[in-house]
Amino acid sequence: MNPTGNTTHRIIFILVAISTFLFIFSNLEFTPWPEMLLWPYLMNHGWLPYRDIAIIHSPLLLVLLSLFTSLVGIGVIQIKIFAWILILLTGLLLLSLKKSYTVLVIWLTLLIRYQGNSLWFESLLTPVIVLLFVLLTAKKYFISGVIFAIALLIKQTAFWFTLPVLLLLIPKRKFKPILTFTSGATLIILIFFSFLVFFQLIGSYYYWSIDFGVLKMPFMSGHTKATLSQYIVSFWPFLVILFIPFVKNRLLLASFAFWAIAGIMGTFPRWELFHFQPGLPFLAVLIFEIGRAIYSQKKTPILLFSSYLFITGLIIIRSLVVTWHDPDRFMEMQVQDVVSYISIHTNKSEKIFVINTWDNIYPLSKRLPSTKPWVPGLPWYMGLPGIQDRLISDLKVDPPSLVVFNDHSLTGLGSYRPDKLEDYIFSSYYKAVSFNSGMWILLPKTNKFR
């Protein structure tokens, strides 16, 4: 179904489409990952990434998000707006790539399955990758290089697009497109490193983002893994690639397949459905083009393709039903109660410490951590030499007014506990106020015995 009709009809269609999108996505579970609140909040208070915040990711999303929240404030509503702007931007770019509203609908339904109603680095990486594909196919090589470098500054997993990019750069074995592309990418990388030098972040950036984030962390144990059934269901929609030999334009469709596969490589080593997002626009194009070819040309595998669509539809419908009207993640009632307690019983100038639960408690309560740098309470961070000792040293120098602790770990860390850090905390703080699901407010023992 291609866009038809006059300008008025198109405007009406777009308004109806946006309204439908907002209705559906506002009623789905939204995932504001705690770091998407915490990191911009800290940056807006003068904390620098890598030096003051242990971040393994590239910084561009965080810079944009900190600028956005500095203007509109920090909160879940603001994060939703930012995420939905990125979805709408991706939709517009997808329409410029493939002028078909059907492709747009397919992509939006895929987002429902792959946790698209959320904000993480893939949320920004996706529109940038679609833009990169559009520019490359238009043979705008310099600006394509710029966009590719920007993608790398959003998340390192953009590296997986190197091969499909090269396949579009060297179809005629000419070196000029590659040189032009490389010059654009080099310009952005040089600008980025000049900022790192200016803010004296070279050493800390290399340690967290490259040495730890790329060379060590992916090979550490403790990452989220999928079951065999989760793998089968999650990769099922991508089986549309198997129908490419049955249709015309195989080379073009194979190119989309390469981009779709590159877009889902970020699911490794830590399994989460939202990591699939950069591959979904290309998957949507594949489903549309292959389906149109099979049904219009009455190709042999009509029944097989219809079965594929039916099962894919069931998977998406189940995701829609399961998450419909679900509350926002990481915003459980006990988290809101803890935030309310902190806001009432501490001053804004007082610092707190959160352990074994969501770190969005800091920005939601408008309180800063008493440890600097901030380090995630994950085993592969806390197991680094000297990290727990450094945190304990900070807690001694600048004791928090209270500690938020969760006995049962809402964070899904299982049985892992940073024993050395916890031993110090419980030697200096006592359980004062309890909330649901094992949440506690710990207060200094010096206050208890006054």
N, C-alpha and C positions, 0 to 999 in steps of 0.2 A: 504494500500500500504506500504509494508515493504521495508527497504533499501536493495537493491540487487545490484549485479554486483561487479566488481573488484574495487580496491582502486582508480584507476584513474577516473572511472565513478562517484564514490562517491565524490571525490574532485571537479569534474566539477559540480555535482549537488549542492554541498554546496556553491560553488562560485556563481552559477546562483541564488541560493536561497537568498544569502546575497545581491547580486546586486539588485534583485527584491525587497527585503525588503527595502533597502536604497532608491530605486527609489520611492516606494509607500509612505514611511513614510516621506521622504524629501519633498513630495508634499502635505502632509496633514498639517492641522493646528497643530502647536506645542504649548504646554502650559508650558512655563517656569514660574512657580509660583513665584511671586516677592520675597518671602522669601527664595527661593532656590538660589537666587542671593545675597540677603541682608545678610542673616545669615552667610554664609561662608566668605563673604567680611568683616564683622565686626570681626569675629573670627580671620581672618588673620591680623587684625589690633590690636590684643591683647584683644578684648572683649570676656569675658567668658560667655557661655550659662548659663541661669538662674540668675546669678548675674548681668550681664550687658545687657542681652537680655531676654525679657519675652517670654519664650518658654514653651509650655505645653507638647511638644512631647519628646520622648526619643532622645538621642543625637548622636547615632552612625552614621546615615546618614550624619549629619552635620559635624562630625569630618572627615569622608571620603571625603566629598565634599570640605571641607576647605583645606585638603591636596592636593586634585586633582587640585583645582583652584590656589593653591599656586605655583604649578608647571607649569600650562598651562595658567594661567590668568583667569580673571573673565569676563564672557560675555555669551550671548545667545548661540553662537556656541559651547562654551565649555560645557554648560549645556546640549545641544542636544547630544553631543558626549558621555557624561557621561550616559545620559538616554538610548541611543541606545546600549551602552556596556552592560547595565543591561538587556535590552531586549534580546540581543544575548546570554548572559549568561543564562537567564531563558530558552531560546529555547534549548540550549545544555543540560541543566539539565532535561528539559521535554523529550528530546530524550532518555536520560539515564533511565528515568522513564518508558517511553513507546516508544519503538523503532519503531516509525511510523511517516513518514513525513506527513501523512494525519492529525494526531493529531496536529502537528506543524502548519500546514496551518489553521486548525480550530481555534487554539488558537490565531494566528496572526490576523485572521479576527475578532475575538471577541475583540481584543485590539482596533480595529478601532472604534467599537461601544462604548467601555467603556473608551474612552479618554486615551488610553495607550500611545499615542505619547505625553508624558508629563513627568515631574519629580516631584514626591512627595514621601512621606515616603513609600507608597505602592510599588513604583517602585523598591526599594531595598528589601522590605519585601517579595515580590513575589518569587524571586529566592531562598531566604533563606528558605521559607516555603516548596518549592518543594524539596530542598535539605534535609530538615528535614524529609519529607515523604519517600524519597529514603533511607535515613540512617535507619529510623525506620523499614521499611520493610526488610532491610538487617540485622536487629537485632544488629546494632551497637549502643548500648544504651548509652554509655558514651558520645561519640561524638554527639549523638542526643540531649542529655541534654545540651551540650555546644551550639549547634546550636539553640535550643529553647530559651535559655537565650539571645543569640545574637539577635534573632527575637524580644524579649521583649525590647531590647535596641535600636531597630530600631523604633518600635511603640508599644504602650501599647495594641493596639487592637490584637496583637498576643496572648493575653490571651484567646481569643475565641477558639484557637486551643487546649486548655487544654483537653477538652472532647474527641475529635478525637484522640489526642495523647494517652490518657489513654486507649482508646479502642484498640489501637495497643500494649500497654504495658502489659495489663493484660488478654490476651486471655486464659491463662491456670491457672490463679489465682496464679501466682508465684510473689513473692515480690522482687526477685533479680533484674529483669529488671527495676523495679521502683526505687530501691535504687541506681542502677548504673546510671540511667538517672538523678536522682535528684542530685547525687554527681557531675556530669558534669555541670548541670545548676548552682548549688551552687558555684562552683569554679569561673565561669564567673561573677556571681553577687557579690561575695566577691572582685574580682579584680576591678569591676566597682565602688563599694562603697569605695574602697581604693583610687581610683582616686578622687572621690568626697571629701574625707577627705583631701587628699593632696592639692587640690585646694580650700579648704574651701568653698565647694558648697553644703554641706548637707542641710543646712537650706533653701537656695533659691531653690534647686532642689525639696525638699519636698513641698514647697509652690506652685511653679508653676506647677510641673509635677503631683503631687499626690493630694494635698489639693484642688488646684484650677482646674487643668486639668482633674482629674478623679472624684473627689467628688462633685464639684460644677458646673463647666462650662457646662457639658452635660445637666444639668437640667435648664439652663438659657434660656430665650426667645431670639429670634433673629436669630436662626440658619436657614440655607437654608432648605426649605421644598419642596418636590416634589408634583406635582398634581396627581390625581388618574390616569390619562392617562400616566403620566411619570412612575408611579409605575408599571403599567401593561406592558408597552413596555420594561422597564428595567429588570423586573423579568421574562419576557416571555421565554428567552432562558433557564432559570433554570427549566422550566416545564418538561424538558427531564427526570427529576427525576421520574415523574409519570409513565414512561415507564419501570422502573426497574422490576416490578412484571412480565412483559411479557417475560423476557429473563433469561438465565441461569446465574450462578455466581452472584446471587443476593446479597450475603453477601459482596463480593469484591466491587461490584458497589455501594452498600450502604455505604461502607467505603469512596469511592471517593465522594459520595454525602455529607457525613458529613463534609469532608474537604472543599468541595465547599461552603457549607452553612456557615461554620466558617469563610471562606475567605471573605464573603460579609457582615459580621456583623459590619464592620467598617463604613458602610454607615449611621449608626445611632450614634449620633443624627443629624449630619450635612450632608445633602444629596449632594453628588457629585458622578458622574459616575465612576471616577477613583478609588473610594474606593472599587469597585468590583474586582479590579485586582488580589488580592491574591487567589480568588476563581476560576479564569478563567482557569488556567491549568487543574484543576480537572474537571471543566465543559467540557473542550475540550475532555478529556479522556472519560467522560460519553457519550457525543454525538457520538464519534467514536465507542465505544464498543457497545452501545445500537443499533446504526444504523447498524453496521455490523451484529449483532445477528438477528435483525428483518428482514433484507433483505436476509441474507444467509439462515436463517431457515424458511423464508416465513411465519413469524408469522402473526397473525390476524390483529394487528394494523398497517399494512403497509401504508394504505391510511392515517390514522391519523398521523403517524410519518412523512410521506411525507408532509402533510399539515404543521406540526410543522416546518420542515426544510425550507419550502417555505417562511413562514412568518418570520422566523429568518433571512433568507437570505435577504428578503426585508428590514428588520430593519437595517441590516448591510450595505446594498447598499445605503440606504438613508443617513446613517451617513457618508459614503465615499463621496457621491456626495456633501453633505452639507459642509463638511470641506475641500474638494479638492481645493488646491491652495489658501486657506485662509491664511492671514498673521499670524505671531506668535501673540498669545494673550499677552496682557499687553505691547505691543510694538507699540501702536497707533502712528500716525504721530505727534500728539500734545505732546506725551511723548518724542519722539525723539527731537522735537523742544525745549522742556524745557531742556532736557539734554544738547543739543548744547548751549543753552543760558547760562546755569550754567558754562559749561566748558570754555566759552569765557569770561564771566564777573566776575568770581571768581578765586581765587588761590586755589591750591590743599590743602593748609593749612587751608583755611576758611571752617567753618562748616555751614550747612544749616538745614532747618527743613521742612519736608513734612507732609502735613495733608490732609486727605480726598481724597487721590489718591494713586497711586501705589508706594510702597516703593522701587521698583527696581531703582528708580531715584537716590538713594544714590550710589549704586555700578556702575550704568551706567555712572554717572557723576564723579565717583571717589572722592566723597565727603562724609564726616562723619556726622552723626546727632549731633546736639548740645545738645541733651538730653541723659542722661545715668542713668538708663537703657533705652533701646529702648523698647517701648510698642506699640503693634498694636492699630490702631485707631478703634477698634471694640467695640460695646456697652458693651459687658460683661467684657472687660478689663477697658475701660474708666469709667465704673460705679463703679469700686472698690474704697473703701474708700482711699482718699489721693492721688490717682494716678494723677489726673489732677493738683492738687496742687504741686506735686513733679515735674511734667513736667514744670509747670510755673516757679518754683524756678530755674530749670536748664536753662530755656530760659533767665531768668534775670541775672544769674551768667555768662553764656557764650552765649550771644546773637548771633543768626545765622546771617550770611551776607544777607541772603534772605530766604523767606518762599515760598514754592510751595503749592498752595491751589486750590481746585477744587470746584466750586459752585454746580456742578451737580453730583458729586460723581460717578466717574468711578468704584468705588469699589463695587457697589451694596449694599451699606449700607442703601439705602432708605432715609428716612427723618431724620435718627439719626445724630445728631451733638453734639460733646462734647462742650456744651455751655460755660462753664467756661473757657476752654482752648481757644476757639475761641474769646471770649470777650477780653482776654488779648492780643492775637495776633493782633486783629484789633484796639486795643488801642495803639499799639506800631508800627504797620506796615500799609502801605497803598498799594492799588492796583496800581502797576506801569506798568506791561506789561501783555497783555491778549493774550491767545492762543485759539484754537478751543475748543468747548465743555466745556466752562466755566473754563478753566485752567488759573491760574493767577500766576505771580511772584509778591510777596509782598516785598517791601523794607522798611527799617527802616524810620520812620517819621523824625528822627533826620537828615537824609540825605536830605529829601525833603525841609526842611526849613533852610538849611545852606546858 
